């Protein structure tokens, strides 16, 4: 009985484990429609730009395929903007199929401390 539980939990956790980080052109990325968080050029953005200039983008963005083309950013709007300011052409992105509800939950979860 215990082995069935382990097997089932492995199956459910396999999908995110198979996801890979892809280098996506910044031109193919666009913000989540109705994104509630503002991306501003403030002191925090200046620090993000400096960090990306020095180390690159360490944490990949999370995006979903857009049926109209490109990818919709779920998490990483500030990193994307900072990377544009630095002049990067591509960004590391985890592309995940999500419906609107899943995308909103992922977006909100990403900003929790």
Order of alpha helices (4+ residues) and beta strands (2+ residues): alpha-beta-beta-alpha-beta-beta-alpha-beta-alpha
